[in-house]
Amino acid sequence: MVDFVGAGSGAADLITVRGKRLLEEADVIIYAGSLVNPELLDYKKEGCQVHNSAYMTLEEVIQTIKEAEKSGKRTVRLHTGDPCLYGAIREQMDELDKLGISYEVCPGVSSFCGAAAALHAEYTLPDVSQSVIITRMAGRTAVPEKEEIAKLASHQATMVVFLSTGMLKALEGRLVAGGYSQDTPAAIVYKATWPDEKVFRCTVSTLSETAEKHQITKTALIVVGKVLDGDYNRSELYNPAFTTEFRKAVE
């Protein structure tokens, strides 16, 4: 049996209760060493085999799982954040399907949630934005043409950009080309929820300058949108003049 486990956004105690239990029970742990907090390995039991997938190919990961299965061992494949976002788990699950190896997925706290916590932000404010676009700049992994940053920016929704810290000057240009004004609030959140977390508030036009000033080159999320400037209308759900299933409006 294989469990794909979301490690959470960084802090070791942000793994789910289920994820922690699975780590404690695992005979083999294959973890994304370039991103996962190594403190999570403190939960492993004595004798557990640990492999760092930063040094492994997909084929080597699958071979390690096959060997564990032959020995009747339970494997945890530990991914950063929630494995459904940029986790490259589909290709692993497809290979396990071919081999007839059972697996389950334990969700985790994504770093885009950790970034919101660090910013004290709500991504979906009434009359400001009711959508969150999670995307990335094209790099070694291409982005479909219809999902090019400028096209997504045209919606003026809250945007969270992964895996793009090294391309901020280009990102600025694409955001502006899509319709964000240069003074649209933005933020760079470095290692959200880790002990060395850093938050830098800026604007769309100063993303690159801000990152250069603070020497941020990787492991950061970019948040863009008017939800960061503080202006919004309160929710109707808690408005005393609004009737719900559970309470009547105040006359």
Backbone as a ProteinNet text record, in pm:
[ID]
protein_1_A
[PRIMARY]
MVDFVGAGSGAADLITVRGKRLLEEADVIIYAGSLVNPELLDYKKEGCQVHNSAYMTLEEVIQTIKEAEKSGKRTVRLHTGDPCLYGAIREQMDELDKLGISYEVCPGVSSFCGAAAALHAEYTLPDVSQSVIITRMAGRTAVPEKEEIAKLASHQATMVVFLSTGMLKALEGRLVAGGYSQDTPAAIVYKATWPDEKVFRCTVSTLSETAEKHQITKTALIVVGKVLDGDYNRSELYNPAFTTEFRKAVE
[TERTIARY]
84.4	0	88.6	47.6	120.7	27.2	76.7	0.9	74.5	9.3	60.6	13.8	107.7	74.4	119.6	27.6	63.1	132.4	254.7	333.7	291.2	209.5	173.9	265.3	240.6	307.8	448.2	487.3	623	639.2	565.2	576.1	541.6	623.5	605	471.6	418.6	292	170.6	191.9	79.4	45.4	111	67.5	-64	-149.9	-277.5	-255.5	-354.7	-349	-332	-405.4	-394.6	-256.3	-204.1	-72.2	35.2	27.1	123.5	115	-8.3	-25	35.3	13.9	68.2	220.9	280.6	426.2	475.6	404.6	444	434.7	343	320.9	404.7	462.8	530.1	655.1	675.8	799.6	903.5	852.5	937.2	879.5	964.9	922.3	1007.1	940.1	1006.7	959.7	1049.4	1006.3	1074.8	1002.8	1056	1152.4	1277.4	1374.8	1407.3	1380	1411.7	1310.5	1194.8	1088.4	1026	1024.2	958.8	1045.8	983.5	1055.4	1110.7	1241.8	1299.3	1256.4	1203.9	1155	1041.9	972.2	863.7	915.1	1040.9	1097.7	1115.8	1104.7	1112.1	993.6	888.2	769.5	786.4	890.7	906.5	939.5	905.5	936.6	1078.5	1127.5	1261.5	1265.9	1369.2	1385	1323.4	1253.7	1191.9	1299.3	1284.5	1376.9	1334.7	1430.6	1400.3	1476.9	1406.2	1467	1431.4	1529.2	1509.3	1487.7	1364.6	1332	1396.9	1458.2	1529	1642.2	1691.7	1802.3	1755.5	1623.2	1568.6	1489.1	1485.1	1396.7	1263.1	1163.9	1034.8	1054.2	1137	1159.4	1219.4	1310.8	1372.6	1272.5	1184.9	1079.5	989.4	946.3	856.5	926.1	1053.2	1127.5	1138.2	1160.8	1167.4	1034	925.2	791.9	769.4	808.5	791.6	865.4	986.4	1064.5	999.7	943.8	873.9	751.3	679.4	558.9	592.2	700.6	741.5	770.8	816.9	850	733.2	617.4	499.9	508.6	583.8	602.4	507.8	473.9	386.8	472.9	441.1	520.4	441.3	507.4	451.9	534.5	464	526.9	491.1	587.7	562.9	594.1	488	500.4	477	533.9	514.4	371.3	322.6	190.8	81.3	-5.4	-101.4	-53.5	-43.5	17.4	-60.5	-184.3	-261.4	-213.4	-131.3	-80.4	68.6	101.7	241.4	316.9	246.5	307	358.7	327.9	369.4	327.9	205.6	161.8	84.8	25.2	-53	33.1	155.4	242.6	281.4	291.3	321.5	201.1	82.8	-37.9	-64	-38.2	-56.9	34.3	159.2	252.2	208.1	158.6	110.1	-13.1	-98.9	-215.3	-171.5	-69	-18.2	34.3	91.1	151.6	51.8	-69.1	-169.3	-140.5	-68.5	-35.5	-137.6	-197.9	-301	-239.3	-314	-266	-385.1	-357.6	-454.7	-382.9	-459.6	-402.6	-454.7	-362	-396	-366.3	-468.1	-444.3	-365	-309.6	-230.8	-263.8	-204.7	-223.9	-130.7	-188.2	-105.5	-36.8	76.5	148.6	69.7	-26.6	-105.5	-197.1	-234.7	-308.8	-214.9	-94.6	4.2	39.5	44.8	75.3	-35.5	-160.2	-271.8	-264.8	-228.9	-215	-105.1	7.4	118.5	80.3	-4.5	-45.8	-165.8	-224.2	-350.1	-453.5	-458.5	-542.5	-655.4	-765.2	-872.5	-875.2	-859.8	-849.9	-983	-1093.6	-1225.2	-1308.1	-1289.7	-1361.8	-1482.8	-1597.6	-1716.9	-1689.8	-1736.6	-1726.4	-1583.3	-1487.8	-1348.5	-1303.6	-1305.7	-1273.3	-1340.5	-1402.1	-1463.6	-1400	-1283.4	-1211.7	-1063.6	-999	-854.3	-793.6	-703.9	-635.6	-498.2	-474.7	-344.8	-274.3	-159.2	-91.9	58.4	128.6	273.5	316.6	436.3	496.9	549.9	554.4	612.3	762.5	813.1	957.3	995.1	1068.7	1098.4	970.7	873.3	740.8	655.2	603.4	525.4	390.2	329.5	194.1	107.2	-11.3	-98	-121.1	-122.8	-133.2	-256.2	-366.5	-488.9	-479.7	-373.9	-353.7	-236.7	-195.1	-86.3	-124.7	-26.5	-51.2	-138.1	-110.8	-187.2	-334.4	-363.9	-503.3	-573.6	-505.4	-564.3	-578.6	-482.6	-485.9	-604.7	-658.1	-770.6	-893.9	-899.3	-1014.4	-1008.6	-891.3	-873.5	-907.4	-903.4	-926.7	-798.8	-809.5	-690.1	-605.5	-476.7	-387.9	-273.8	-246.9	-134.5	-44	79.1	171.7	281.5	286.7	387.9	508.1	619.9	732.8	780.4	775.2	807.1	895.4	955.7	1032.9	1151.7	1204.7	1318.9	1280.9	1151.6	1104.8	1014.8	1045.3	952.2	942.6	1050.9	1042.8	947.3	959	868	725.3	711.6	578.7	512.3	587.1	532.5	472	546	501	374.2	366.1	248.7	126	146.5	34.1	-22.6	65.6	21.1	-45.2	12.9	-44.9	-185.3	-209	-339.9	-443.8	-401.5	-499	-478.8	-389.1	-359.8	-286.2	-325.8	-251.2	-117.3	-22	110.7	109.3	11.6	5.2	-87.4	-128.5	-208.5	-128.3	-187.6	-115.1	-65.9	51.9	111.4	195	236.7	321.1	406.9	524.3	612.6	618.9	578.5	582.4	686.5	793.6	905.5	886.5	886.8	878.1	764.4	645	526.7	517.9	499.8	481.4	609.2	722.3	849.1	899.6	991.8	1047.1	1110.6	1165.6	1230.4	1140.3	1010.5	913.9	940.7	923	936.4	824.3	770.8	663.2	705.2	695.3	730.2	612.2	551.2	438.5	493.4	433.6	480.6	366.7	397	297.4	340.4	252	285.1	413.6	431	547.4	677	668.7	790.6	821.3	760.4	786.2	933.4	987.7	1126.9	1221.9	1197.2	1281.1	1280.1	1162.8	1149.2	1224.3	1210.2	1279.7	1430.8	1477.4	1621.6	1675.2	1599.8	1641.8	1659.7	1570.9	1573.7	1635.9	1692.3	1764.8	1676.6	1554.8	1462.6	1469.3	1516.4	1535.1	1455.4	1403.3	1327.5	1242.9	1164.7	1083.1	992.6	930	839.6	715.7	606.3	482.1	457.9	395.8	358.3	206.2	157.5	13.5	-16.4	-118.6	-154.4	-305.1	-345.2	-487	-529	-644.9	-695.1	-740.1	-748.2	-781.3	-673.2	-556.7	-447	-450.6	-541.8	-538.4	-635.5	-721.1	-802.5	-942.1	-977	-1110.2	-1204.3	-1320.4	-1416.3	-1549.9	-1652.4	-1782	-1798.7	-1857.7	-1872.6	-1963.6	-1948.8	-2028.3	-2174.6	-2264.6	-2407.6	-2444.8	-2364.8	-2397.1	-2411.3	-2328.1	-2330.6	-2393.2	-2459.5	-2528.8	-2657.6	-2680.7	-2802.5	-2930.3	-2921.5	-3040.2	-3064.3	-2982	-2987.9	-3042.8	-3150	-3209.6	-3139.5	-3110.2	-3050.5	-3137.2	-3094.8	-3164.6	-3163.8	-3065.3	-3046.5	-3091.6	-3114.7	-3158.8	-3237.3	-3320.9	-3401.7	-3332.6	-3360.4	-3304.4	-3359	-3275.2	-3317	-3395.3	-3517.1	-3601.4	-3543.1
-118.6	0	124.6	223.4	349	461.8	552.1	670.3	793.6	870.8	1001.8	1099.3	1164.2	1249.1	1392	1486.2	1626.8	1668.2	1717.3	1750.5	1880.2	1958.9	2090.8	2196.8	2320.4	2433.6	2461.2	2396.4	2418.4	2378.3	2442.2	2410.1	2263.3	2195.4	2051.8	2018	2109.2	2079.3	2118.5	2154.9	2180.8	2060.6	1948.8	1826.1	1784.8	1717.8	1674.2	1563	1543.5	1434	1300.4	1282.5	1157.8	1144.3	1253.5	1248.3	1210.4	1265.5	1232.2	1084	1033.3	891.2	802.5	838.1	758.8	758.9	874.2	879.9	789.8	789.4	708.2	558.9	521.6	380.3	331	421.4	385.1	301	206.2	128.2	193.3	265.9	334.1	474.5	576	712.8	764.6	809.6	876.1	1020.7	1113	1251.3	1347	1454.2	1555.8	1645.2	1604.5	1668.4	1812.3	1857.2	1995	2093	2043.5	2132	2094.2	1967.5	1922	1950.6	1997.8	2024.6	1892.9	1879.6	1753.6	1719.1	1816.8	1787.3	1685.3	1674.2	1577	1433.7	1414.4	1279.4	1235	1329.2	1292.6	1205.2	1205.3	1124.3	977.4	946.1	808.7	713.9	587.9	486.7	433.8	368.1	309.8	204.4	208.5	110.3	150.3	261.8	308.6	349.3	306.9	345.7	480.9	569.9	704.9	730.1	780.2	811.6	955.1	1028.6	1167.4	1171.3	1202.8	1196.8	1308.8	1407.6	1513.3	1454.9	1338.2	1273.8	1156.2	1140	1023	1062.5	970.6	984.8	918.6	941.8	874.1	722.9	673	528.4	475	551.3	507	511	610	616.2	492.9	462.4	348.5	217.3	206	84.3	66.6	175.2	169.2	124.1	173.2	132.7	-15	-60.1	-200.9	-291.9	-255	-336.8	-340.8	-226.9	-223.5	-312.3	-310.6	-393.4	-542.2	-578.9	-719.8	-768.9	-677.7	-713.7	-692	-653.7	-632.5	-506.5	-407.1	-283.5	-173.4	-84.6	28	150.6	218.4	332.4	461.9	566.5	701.4	781.5	838.2	929.4	1070.3	1137.5	1264.5	1382.3	1456.7	1572.3	1700.7	1809.4	1938	1988.7	2070.1	2132.6	2029.2	2050.3	1947.5	1890.4	1758.2	1699.5	1724.2	1774.4	1797.5	1920.1	2005.3	2124.5	2109.6	2100.8	2092.2	1980.1	1871	1760.9	1647.7	1649	1541.9	1405.1	1398.6	1268.6	1186.2	1250.9	1174.4	1069	1107.7	1013.6	896.8	923.8	815.4	722.5	780.9	700.1	614.6	671.5	593.6	471.6	488.8	376.2	271.6	317.3	222.6	148	216.3	148.9	36.5	61.9	-40.6	-161.9	-135.4	-243	-309.6	-254.3	-311.4	-284.5	-174.8	-137.7	-35.9	-66.5	20.8	145.6	253.6	377.9	464.1	553.5	654.4	788.3	897	1030.4	1099.5	1149.3	1226.3	1372.9	1458.1	1599.2	1672.8	1785.7	1866.9	2013.8	2095.1	2240.2	2297.9	2355.3	2410.8	2538.9	2567.4	2690.6	2815.6	2804.4	2924.5	2958.3	2858	2883.4	2940.9	2887.1	2940	3084.2	3119	3256.9	3351.4	3309.2	3392.4	3415.2	3310.4	3324	3423.8	3415.1	3506.3	3650.8	3669.9	3803.5	3855.5	3769.2	3804.4	3845.3	3766.8	3801.4	3701.8	3751.3	3666.1	3684.1	3575.7	3584.6	3618.8	3592.6	3608.6	3708.9	3837.1	3943.2	3987.3	4010.6	4055.7	4181.6	4179.1	4293.1	4329.3	4244.2	4265.2	4149.6	4029.2	3908.6	3788.8	3707.3	3583.8	3462	3482.7	3374	3384	3268.5	3263.1	3186.6	3249.7	3185	3139.3	3011.1	2953.6	2916.1	2973.5	2951.3	2965.4	2967.5	2982.5	3040.1	3097.5	3138.4	3012.8	3019.9	2909.4	2905.4	2786.8	2766.2	2640.8	2552	2424.5	2344.4	2366.7	2310.5	2416	2382.7	2478.5	2504.3	2616.4	2650.9	2658.4	2596.1	2605.3	2750.8	2776.9	2913.2	2985.2	2914.4	2977.3	3013.9	2965.7	2997.8	3094.5	3159.9	3257.4	3364.6	3410.7	3501	3620.4	3684.2	3803.3	3771.2	3654.7	3616.6	3593	3531.6	3508.9	3640.8	3730.5	3859.3	3944.2	3918.5	3997.6	3983.7	3878.1	3857.6	3948.1	4001.3	4088.1	4016.9	3885.4	3807.2	3802.2	3750.2	3724.8	3620.6	3645.7	3552.1	3510.6	3381.2	3326.9	3256.5	3303.3	3254.4	3170.8	3044.6	2950.9	2951.2	2902.9	2860.1	2965.9	3091.7	3198.7	3307.4	3283.7	3388.1	3436	3349.7	3388.7	3458.9	3485.4	3547.5	3667.2	3741.1	3844.3	3963.4	3999.5	4112.1	4077.8	3957.5	3913.7	3901.9	3854.6	3843	3979.7	4079.3	4215.6	4257	4235.4	4275.7	4205.4	4076.9	4000.8	4038.7	4068.4	4110.8	4243.6	4337.2	4467.9	4454.5	4372	4350.1	4292.4	4215.6	4153.9	4245.7	4358.2	4452.5	4498.1	4432.9	4484	4618.3	4716.7	4842.6	4821.4	4906.7	4891.5	4905	4979.4	4998.1	4898.5	4793.5	4688.8	4626.4	4610.6	4551	4409.9	4379.4	4247.7	4213.9	4089.7	4047.8	3929.9	3923	3807.1	3740.6	3614.5	3540.6	3430.3	3445.7	3350.9	3245.3	3118	3003.4	3020.7	3033.2	3050.8	2942.1	2982.6	2902	2835.4	2850.4	2800.4	2896.3	2852.7	2943.6	3069	3058.8	3174.6	3242.9	3229.7	3296.3	3446.6	3501.9	3646.4	3693	3811	3869.2	4007.4	4030.4	4160.3	4210.2	4317.5	4377.2	4479.1	4480.5	4570.8	4595.9	4627.6	4643.1	4558.8	4548.3	4470.9	4522.2	4653.3	4710	4701.4	4662.1	4655.8	4514.1	4414.7	4275.8	4240	4263.9	4229.3	4308	4435.9	4522.7	4476.7	4439	4395.3	4264.5	4170.8	4042.5	4061.3	4147	4172.9	4239.3	4334.7	4405.4	4311	4213.2	4121.9	3986.9	3976.4	3856.1	3731.1	3745.2	3632.1	3577.6	3455.3	3398.2	3269.6	3210	3085.8	3064.3	2958	2915.6	3027.9	3097.2	3205.5	3202.5	3250.6	3266.8	3414.5	3443.2	3579.1	3589.4	3686.2	3709.3	3846.2	3851.2	3974.8	3996.2	4119.7	4149.4	4254.7	4312.4	4419.6	4371	4238.9	4187.7	4225.1	4265.7	4301	4446.6	4528.4	4670.1	4708.2	4614	4638.1	4691.8	4732.7	4785.7	4673.7	4660.9	4556.2	4586.3	4515	4522.3	4398.7	4416.6	4304.3	4197.1	4075.5	3962.5	3977.7	3940.8	3943	3833.4	3727.5	3614.3	3654.6	3748.3	3790.5	3928.3	3975.8	4103.6	4085.6	4166.2	4149.3	4167.3	4231.7	4252	4136.7	4033.7	3921.9	3797.9	3740.1	3619.1	3495.5	3401.2	3274.3	3159.3	3038.8	2918.5	2910.2	2975.6	2959.3	3077.7	3192.4	3308	3403.7	3483.1	3580.1	3715.2	3792.9	3926.7	4013.2	4103.1	4199.3	4310.4	4335.3	4439.6	4578.2
0	0	0	-79.3	-87.2	-46.6	36.1	74.1	24.3	-63.8	-101.5	5.5	71.4	185.5	158.8	180.1	173.6	301.5	290.3	409.1	474.2	403.4	455	397.5	437.1	374.7	426.3	533.3	584.4	728.8	817.6	960.2	983.1	1061.7	1081.7	1146.2	1227.4	1294.9	1211.3	1083.3	994.1	907.1	927.9	862.7	926.9	851.8	908.1	1010.7	1094.2	1192.8	1120.8	1010.9	934.6	873.8	818	757.4	858.1	977.5	1083.2	1119.2	1129.8	1164.1	1056	930.7	821.1	821.9	853.5	865.6	977.8	1088.1	1203.3	1173.5	1083.9	1053.4	935.7	859	734.2	757.5	668.1	667.4	574.9	475.1	378.7	356.6	359.4	329.5	214	110.2	-1.4	2.5	34.8	56.6	-40.3	-73.2	-164.4	-87.3	-81.4	7.1	-24.4	-147.6	-182.7	-125.4	-79.6	-34.7	99.5	131.7	254.3	376	482.3	606.1	662.8	679	728.3	870.5	945.2	1080.3	1078.2	965.4	955.8	965.1	932.1	941.1	1086	1179.7	1321.4	1362.8	1283.1	1314.9	1275.9	1198.8	1150.6	1264.2	1245.1	1345.9	1326.3	1427.8	1420.7	1311	1231.5	1125	993.4	989.5	865.4	765	641.7	535.8	479.5	458.6	409	279.2	178.5	49.9	12.4	-35.2	-76.2	-227.5	-270.2	-412.9	-493.5	-426.2	-499.2	-582.3	-541.3	-611	-696.7	-712.4	-779.4	-903.8	-1000.1	-1115	-1082.1	-1168	-1150.3	-1148.6	-1238.6	-1246.1	-1116.5	-1055.7	-930	-815.2	-816.3	-714	-724.5	-845.9	-865.3	-830.9	-864.7	-831.8	-680.2	-608.6	-462.1	-404.1	-460.5	-414.9	-445.4	-565.1	-602.4	-505.1	-469.6	-376	-237.9	-196.8	-68.2	-71.9	-183.4	-196.5	-190.6	-254.7	-254.3	-113.7	-27.1	111.1	206.1	150.2	234.2	318.7	270.8	346.6	297.7	389.3	356.5	327.5	217.2	172.3	184.3	233.5	227.6	128.6	30.8	-64.6	-19	42.7	110.6	18.6	-13.8	-102.5	-25.3	-75.2	-11.6	-31.2	61.6	49.3	35	-63.1	-102.4	-235	-245.2	-365.1	-493.4	-484.8	-607.4	-683.9	-621.6	-688.2	-717.4	-844.3	-888.6	-817.3	-788.9	-714.3	-800.6	-930	-1022.3	-969.1	-911.8	-858.5	-960.9	-1061	-1158.2	-1226.8	-1265.3	-1335.2	-1244.7	-1115.4	-1022	-1004.7	-992.6	-976.2	-1099.7	-1217.7	-1340.4	-1343.6	-1300.6	-1296.6	-1194.6	-1080.6	-978.8	-1027.4	-1103.9	-1162.6	-1254.8	-1335.8	-1427.6	-1352.1	-1234.7	-1155.2	-1060.7	-1054.5	-964.9	-818.3	-789.5	-651.9	-601.4	-487.5	-432	-369.6	-373.6	-312.5	-271	-178.9	-136.6	-125.1	-124.1	-114.6	10.8	90.9	211.1	181.7	174.2	139.3	245.2	206	298.6	283.3	368.4	363.5	257.2	152.8	46.1	90.6	28.1	61.1	23.7	-70.1	-100.1	16.8	95.5	219.3	325.3	331.9	425.8	396	267.3	229	273.4	259.1	304.1	454.1	527.9	673.2	707.7	636.6	662.2	632.2	532.5	491.2	570.2	655.6	722.3	617.5	510.6	395.9	378	320.8	271.4	120.4	46.3	-98.2	-165.7	-98.4	-159.6	-80.7	-110.2	-41.5	-123.3	-57.6	-130.1	-211.7	-335.7	-427.9	-466.4	-429.5	-470.4	-559.1	-505.2	-582	-517.8	-598.6	-551.9	-617.3	-675.1	-741.4	-708.9	-705.2	-685.1	-802.5	-873.4	-985.5	-937.5	-942.1	-905.5	-1035.1	-1057.1	-1184.7	-1168	-1280.9	-1281.5	-1415.3	-1417.4	-1543.6	-1614.5	-1745.8	-1821.7	-1798.9	-1774.8	-1759.1	-1833.9	-1768.3	-1832.5	-1854.7	-1764.4	-1786.2	-1854.5	-1970.9	-2048.2	-1981.3	-2017.1	-1973.6	-2098	-2097.9	-2216.5	-2256.9	-2387.3	-2438.3	-2383.5	-2367.4	-2317.5	-2170.1	-2101.5	-1960	-1939.7	-2045.8	-2035.6	-1933.9	-1857.1	-1744.1	-1780.4	-1892.1	-1929.5	-1949.9	-2005	-2026.2	-1892.4	-1799.6	-1667.3	-1591.7	-1610.8	-1541.4	-1584	-1701.2	-1750.5	-1661.8	-1580.6	-1491.5	-1367.8	-1337.7	-1220.4	-1089.2	-1090.2	-968.8	-885.8	-765.8	-685.8	-757.3	-765.6	-834.2	-741.8	-737.6	-661.9	-761.6	-771.1	-873.4	-808.1	-844.7	-796.7	-890.9	-841.3	-923.8	-1023.8	-983.9	-1078.5	-1019.9	-904.7	-837.3	-920	-1003.1	-1085.5	-1213.8	-1233.4	-1357.4	-1328.7	-1224	-1178.2	-1271.9	-1339.3	-1432.9	-1546.4	-1597.2	-1702.8	-1650.3	-1526.7	-1466.7	-1456.1	-1412.3	-1404.3	-1538.5	-1645.1	-1777.7	-1821	-1792	-1833.2	-1749.9	-1623.3	-1538.1	-1585.8	-1617.4	-1665.7	-1802.9	-1889.6	-2022.3	-2011.9	-1905.8	-1887.4	-1825.7	-1769.4	-1716.3	-1574.5	-1499.5	-1366.2	-1379.2	-1301.4	-1301.8	-1232.7	-1261.6	-1203.6	-1051.6	-998.5	-853.6	-783.9	-855.6	-792	-678.2	-560.2	-447.8	-480.7	-433.5	-453	-330.2	-322.3	-209.8	-251.7	-192.1	-205.7	-69	-63.7	62.8	49.2	123.4	119.8	228.5	186.7	278.6	380.4	328.7	413.7	520	643.2	765.8	815.7	744.8	795.9	904.6	987.4	1089.7	1031.5	909.5	847.8	743.7	761.9	673.4	665.1	545	524.5	432.4	462	382.6	335.3	206.3	149.2	66.5	110.5	37.9	-61.6	-178.2	-282.7	-380.3	-503.2	-608.5	-727.9	-825.3	-944.3	-1009	-1014.5	-1083.3	-1003.3	-876.6	-793.9	-744.6	-805.2	-764.4	-780.6	-897.5	-925.3	-836.2	-824.4	-740.7	-595.5	-545.7	-406.3	-383.2	-475.6	-461.7	-466	-555.5	-566.6	-440	-388.1	-267.6	-150.2	-138.7	-23.6	-57.7	-177.5	-221	-216.2	-264.8	-274	-415.7	-430.3	-563.4	-585.6	-479.4	-493.3	-367.9	-369.5	-254.8	-204.7	-299.7	-262.7	-350.7	-296.3	-371.5	-397.1	-511	-545.6	-537.1	-460.4	-449	-508.4	-592.4	-661.2	-651.1	-620.6	-623.6	-524.2	-550.3	-465.6	-328	-309.1	-175.4	-74.8	-122.9	-33.6	12.2	-43.9	-6.4	104.1	146.2	265.1	241.7	119	92.6	48.7	115.3	80.7	148.5	108.5	175.3	262.8	378	470.4	412.4	464.4	418.3	457.6	366.3	397.5	497.6	501.5	587.7	733.2	777.5	917.8	936.2	831.8	838.9	919	1023.2	1103.8	1022.8	907.5	825	727.9	736.3	641.9	710.7	656.6	713.1	658.4	744.8	704	753.6	722.5	769.7	922.1	985.8	1128.6	1214	1151.8	1230.8	1142.6	1206	1134.4	1135.8	1033.1	1025.8	1138.2	1184.1	1285.8	1217.5	1265.2	1205.7	1233.8
[MASK]
+++++++++++++++++++++++++++++++++++++++++++++++++++++++++++++++++++++++++++++++++++++++++++++++++++++++++++++++++++++++++++++++++++++++++++++++++++++++++++++++++++++++++++++++++++++++++++++++++++++++++++++++++++++++++++++++++++++++++++++++++++++++++++

